[in-house]
Amino acid sequence: MEAKRVLYGAFLAAVAKARHECGAQVRETDLPAVQRSRVVWDAIEPCISLRFEIGITAPSRVAEAADSTFRRLCELGEAVGSGTPAESDEYGRLRRNYKQAHQSLRNAMKDDLMKDGL
């Protein structure tokens, strides 16, 4: 189903943009935490509706992976917004958690689309 492929692509693009913004903001040490947090959450917000759409469109394996990726992204965003330094162990751990969840999501989406013949 082409609509599913488009939805998956839109969600992946939204989380990639938000993840990129987290990376940019963690290096903005001169920016007040309140502003940094606002920028991060503004970037994460578009992911919310797409995640819900995946929840009602995709098989449970994909929906669960999308939820996990979103949760890891929010954890990363929260740390960035609260001033966690880029070089900290905590930030590194959160980045790895996000990366693992994101890889699982991409695998689940790819498997689902291959099953559908897309």
Helices and strands as residue ranges (DSSP letters): H 2-26, H 33-57, H 60-81, H 89-115
